[in-house]
Amino acid sequence: MSPHISISDAVIWQESGEGISLYHTESGEFRTLNASAAQIWALLEEDGDREAVIRKLSLLFGGSNTVLTARIRADVDAFITSMIEAELLQETEAGRAAARP
């Protein structure tokens, strides 16, 4: 089973016409996600599965183009990694919270 990705309990977020606005209540950091990042965020919020997000975006934008699909995978992975490092998203294994370093 692949890790589940969820929004940190410390994050308040809201969709707007410009994307998604995030506020991390512990750090006080504000961020606004562009349309592409907002789409990834919304799909993760729905499902929490990295591979499902990549599949959905690949179907929408990549079709059968393997180069575009590889780019989508790289972009989704980079986004998720950066959001986990910023403690805006968290990854859990088999229902348990991932240990923080």
Sequence and secondary structure as in RCSB ss.txt:
>XXXX:A:sequence
MSPHISISDAVIWQESGEGISLYHTESGEFRTLNASAAQIWALLEEDGDREAVIRKLSLLFGGSNTVLTARIRAD
VDAFITSMIEAELLQETEAGRAAARP
>XXXX:A:secstr
   EEEE TTEEEEEETTEEEEEETTT  EEEE HHHHHHHHHHHHH BHHHHHHHHIIIIITT HHHHHHHHHH
HHHHHHHHHHTTSEEEEETTEE    
